[in-house]
Every structure is written in C-alpha cells, then in structure tokens.
Amino acid sequence: MGLTYRSRPALLALFPLLWSCGGGGDSSPPAETRVGPEGGELAADPGDPAYGFKVVIPAGALTEHRTFALDGFNAAYPPTLPNPGFQRVVGGVVGLRTRGSTPYALPVTVHAPLGALALTAGELACLFGYDAAADAWHLMAPDTVTRDAGGAATAIAVTTTWHDYFAWGKVVMTEVAEVYLRQVVDAKFGGGTCAAAAAELAAITARAEFSQVRPSKTSLLAFRNGFLETFKQGQAAWLLSQQPKLYPCGLTLWGTRCNVLSDRFLDNAMTYAGNLIKIKWWSFFVDGPPGSIVDFLMWIKLINLYAENENLPCDYKCVTEVCGPNFWQVYAGYWLAVMCQELIDTAIANEWVS
C-alpha cells in the first residue's frame, strides 16, 4: 500500500528525500474546488513549478457535487517515482485529493506542460499516474501533442481516469521497464492485448514444425558442409577463373599475381573501398587550390589517400575494369559464406548448440 496524503505528516523527518522524489517546498494548502454534473477544471497555481498542468472533469462524469483539490509541485509528495528510463520535467509532479472514497473510475483529461524538454529518436513524451490503492504507477502515451512553430513538443494531453498522483516528462524506450510498455499497448489496443500476443507466440513456438527448425549441432553442420560449402566453392571457382586476367593489375608483395582468395587481397580491397569513401567525403570541402591552412590540410589528406590506393599491390580499379562489376558481387558472396561457416564453427566450439 502506498503512502496517502493523510500519512504525509509522519514523513517530515524525511523532507530532503521527498524533495528529490518529486515535491517542492512549503506552501499554503491548495484551494478546494467543487465539481458536479456540469464538469469542471483543476489547475496548478501560477506561482507553482507545475503551472500549466490541469485536470478537466467532463460534463456528465459526476452525478453529484464533490470537493476536489490539486496539490501542485510544492505540495505533492508521491512515495516513489517511476524507474528506470523516466526523465521528469522540472516541476512535473502533482497530486489529486477528494473528500470521501477515491473515484478511480472517474474519467478525466490531463494537460501537462513539457517546458524545455527535448525529445530525440527513441524517446516518448508521456504521463505517469500513480494509484495508491494498487501502489503502482501506470504509463500513458499522449493522445495529443501540442507543438510550437519550430515543431518542438510543448505540452501533452491524455484522456484517462483518476489517479492520486501524476508525473510527466519522457521515457527512453530502450531503458524503460517492459511492464510500462505493456500498459501502453493494452491501453491502445485493449486490456490483455500483450498477454494474448505472448500466449499466441508461445503456442506457435510449441508446434512440432517450429521445433524442427531450431538449430542443433547436427543441423548446423549439415548446413555448413552442405549448402554453404557448395555455394562457397562455386563462388571460388568463378573468382579463380578470373585470376589470369589480373596480371596487368599488379603483383603482390611476394611477386605473384593478385590472389583473389587471400586474406591480403580482402584487407587491401577493404582499405581501397574505405579510402574511396573518405576521398568523396573530403572532396566536399575542397574547392580549388588551398587558400588557408585548413584547405591545405584537406589537400594533404586527399593526396595521402590517393597515394595509399595507388601503392596497393593490386590496382582495384583495374580489377573492376578487367572483370566487370559482377566480380565484386561474387566476391561478396564468397566471403559471406566463409563468415557464416566461421559463425557456425564458433557456436559449436563454444557449445552454444547441442
């Protein structure tokens, strides 16, 4: 059971800790508001760090008048905050109170300001609600996001039900607890959606035909020594057939022709391709003869890249001209098969499969 509003006086000795968890400093008690069938609004005071936050109770949600109060950041002390992956905006905590039983089923629309909160890829502006009865936080994705002229999010709105506390800001999708993400999915597609999906996946993986394709030492060895070896040998045979054409393209350090299946040929080909990409990149910044020390350094960089490619044992531009672009497609296929075989060997050697 979470700590209620009425139990807070017992925690005065822990005031510094409560501050760090979400509350602020001393303040006068918030004014109470009576709301009835006509609907109403609870809002944070202008002087409170949570200013801009409001809860709208729609018309018809109540059948009788009740008294409510909204505790702003300076008065709200939730027992915990969601963790991990949640980054609260400054002042982003409030509490709700009412006389009598807590109306957890009461529909409300929550509007929360984001201030200077910046959102990047993999981050979601969000609202958390805390239920004291369940002693749990609940994650809610925004129904609408208000943006400024530059496209930055400035506020969110969420249609939900009564919660004893609200906290808002953003969650980092790769860090937030899975239970919170499940809550968002269930809210979007209906309660139990995540559980149903998990049950369906479990049923699929339990089927006999699915278990037959699970990797085993025997099946992996058959794939390695069968299809992969046959494919690799076919690619190797074609590459070796092109070998005699490459004599004009240069000699290796040992005085032999460019050996297309050697590790040195691969290493030098990767160096050549990487240098070409660097040359293209640096060329964007070079326009005519160097006019400054920066331009001069760029020119030196380009000259060195060209020189390294020209000094490689094999002229890879010549390889493309002599054998055609198809050479590199076959070459990539050969090394892909080699790497797959090595991965299988590693898996078996480390007993990752049985």
N, C-alpha and C positions, 0 to 999 in steps of 0.2 A: 504494500500500500504506500503510495507516495505521500509526501508531506502536504497538508492542506493549508489554506490561507490562515485558518484559525490556529494552527500549530506553530506558525512562524515566530511568535514572541519567544518561544523556548529556544530559538536559534540565534539570539542576539550575540552570544559569545562567538559565533562563527561568522560574524558580519563580513570580515575580509574575504572569506571563501565564497560567501554568497555573492559578493560584488563581482568576483571573477567569473562566477557561473552565469550571470545574466542580469542582476539587478543593479541599481544605481545607488543614490544616496538618500538622505532623509527628505521627506516631502509630506505635505498635508494629504489627508485621505481624499481619494478621488470622489467627486460628486456622484451621487446615485441618480439613476435615470429610470423613470417608469415607462414601460413599453407595453402596449396592448395589441389588440387585433389590428389596429391601424398600422403597425410596424414602427420601427424607429432606428436610431443610429447611436452607437457608442464610439467616441473618438478620443485619441490621446491629446492631452493639453498642448497648446502651442509652445510652452516652455520645457516640455519633456523631450528627451532624445528620441523617443519613438513617435514624435509628431509626424502626422501624415498617415498613421495607422488608424483604421476604423473598421468597425463591425456593423454591418447592416442587417437588421432583422426584417424580413419582408412582411408585407401586409398579409394577414391571414395565417401566419405561422403560430400565433398565440391565440388562445380562445378567451383569455382573461389578462388583466394587467399584472405585471410583475416588476420588481425592482432589480435593476442591474447596475453594476459598476465596472469600469475598465481601469485596471491598475497599469499605469504606464511603466516605462523602464525604471524610473526612480522608485517604484513601489513593488514591482513584480519580482518574486524570488522563486523560480522553479527549482525543484530539488536536484535536477540534473539538466544537462543539455545533450542533444543527440551527438553521437560519437561512433566511429570516426567519419571523416570525409565531409563534415559540415563546417562551413565558414559563415558565421553570423555577421550581419551588417552591424555597424555601430548603432546602439540603441535598439537592436532588433529583438526585444523580448517584451511581452505584455501578459497580463493575467486578466481573467474574467471572473466575476463573482455575481452571485444572485442569492436572494433570500429563499429559503425553502430547499426542496430537493433540486439537484442539479439536472437541468433539462438536456441531457446528452443527445437526444434525437432532434433538438431544435435546429432547423435549417438556418444558416447564416451565409452571408457573402463577406469575405475578408479582403480588405485592401491594405497592402503593405508597401511602404516606400523602400527603394533599393539604394537611394543616395548615390554615392560614387562607386558602387560595386561594379567591378569589371568582370565580364564573362568571356571565357575563351572556349575553344573546342573541348568537349568532354565535360563541361560544367553546366549545371542546370539551376536557374533561379527557382527557389522553392519556399514552401511554407511548411513548418512542422507544428503539429498540435499535440498537446500533452493531456491525457486523460488520467486524472488522479484515481478514479475507480479501478482502472486497469494498470496503473503505474507504468505507462508506456507512451512513447512518442510515436506519432504517425506522420509519414511523409506525404505531402500533396504537391503535385505538379500544378503550375498555374493554368487557369482557364484562359486568361488573357494577360498579355504583357504590354504595358504602356512604354513607348519609346520616344526619345527626343528627335530633333531634326536630323541628327547625325546617326540615328539608328541604335543608339545605346539604350538598354533597358533602364527605366527609371522607377517602375512600380509594377506590382503583380496583383491579380485578383483571383481568388479561389472561392468557389461555392462549396461549402462543406457543412458540418454540423458543429454544435457547441463543443469547445474544448476549454479546459481550465487554464491553460497557458498556450501562447503562440510564440514561436521563434522563427525568424526568417533570414534568408541570405541566399547561399548557393551550396550545392553539393558537388563534389568531384566524383564523377561516375565510376572511376576506377578504384576509388577508396571507400565509398560509402558501403555500409553493411547491406548484404543481399536482402535481408528482411525488409528494408525500406523500399528497395526497388520492386519487390513483390507487391508491396502495398500500392504503389503507383499503378502497376499493371492491373491489379484487381479492381482498383477504382475506375480505371479507364474501360475495362472490358467485362467487369462484373466480378463479384466476390467468388473466390475459388478458382479463378482462371489459371493462376500459376500452379496450384495443386493439381488441377486437371491436366495441364500440359505435362507436368512431371510424371503423372501416372500413365499418360499415353506414351511418353518416351520409354518409361520402364517396361511397358507392355511390348513395345516394338523390339527393344533390345533383348527381351526374353524369348523371342521367337527362334525356332530352330534354325531357320535360314539365315538369321542375323548372326547367330553364334558361330556358324560355319565359316564366316569371313573374318573372324577375329584372328589376328596374327599369332602364329605359333612358329617355333623354330623350324619345323618341317616345311610349313607352307612358305615361309620366308626364304629358306634355302632353295626350294623348288623355283620360286620366282627369280631369285638371284642367278641361279645356274641355268635357268631355262630362258625365259623371255629376255631378261636384262642382258645375259651373256650373248644371246643370239643377236639382239639389236646392236650391242656394242661392237661385236665382231663385224657386222655388216657395215656400220659406220667407219670402222677402222680400215676395212678393205678398200672402201672408196677413197678415203683420205690417202692411203698408201699408193693408190693408183695415180694420185696427183703429184706424188713426191718427185718423180723425174722432171716435172715441169718447173720445179722450184730452183733448179741450179742457178739460173740467172738472177734469182732474188737474193743471193748472198750465201756465205758459208757460215757455219757455226764456229765457235772458238776452237773446236778441235779439227777444223779443216774438212769436215764432212758437210754434205748437203743439209739444209734445214730439215730436221727430223720432226715431222708434224705430230708425232705421238709422244714426244719427250716432254718432261716437266719444264725444261728450259724454254721450249717453244711456247708453252702455255704462259709461263711467267712473263716472257718478253711481249707476248701478244696482249696480256692484260696491261702491262706498262704502256705499250703503244696506244691502246684504246683510252687509257686514263689520261695520257698526255694530250691526245686529241681533244678530249672534253675540256681540259684545262686551257688549251690554246684557244678554243672557241670562247671560253669564259673571259680570259684576259683580253681577247681581241675587242670585246665590247668597250673596253676602257682606253683603248689605244687609237688615236686618230691623227695620223701623220707623224712627223718626226717629233722626238721628245722635246717638250718645251719647259719642263720642270723636273725636279729630282724624282717626283712620283712617276711621271711619264717615263723617265729614264729607267727606273727600277722595273717598270712593267715591260719595257722593251727587253731588258736583260732577262727577265723571266721567260718571255716568249722565245728568245734566242736559245736559251738553255733547253727548253722543251723540244724545240725543233732539233737541236743538236743531239739530244738523247735518242730521239726516234731515228735519226739518220745513222747513228752509230750502233744500233742494234744489229746482231749477227744476220738477222733476216729482215728484208725490206717488206713489211706487211702490206704496204700499198701495192707492191709488185705481186704479192700473193693474191690479192683481190683481183688485180688486172689479168693475171695469168689463168687463175682457176675460176674466176667469177664469184659473185656474192653468195652463190649457193654453197661455196666452200665453208663459210662460217656457220651456216645453218647446220650442216652435217657435223662440223667440228663441235658445236654446242651440244648436239645430241649425243655425241660420243662421251663428252665429259659429264653430261647429266647421268648417263648410265653408270659411269665409273663412280660418281658420288653416291648414287643410290646403292650400289653394291657395297661401298665402304660403310654406309649407314647401317646396312643390314649386318655386316660383319661386326660393327661396334655393338649393336643391340644384342647379338648372340654372345659376343665375348663378355659383355657385362651382365649377362643373364637377365636382360630386360624382358625376354620372352622365354617360354618354356615349351 
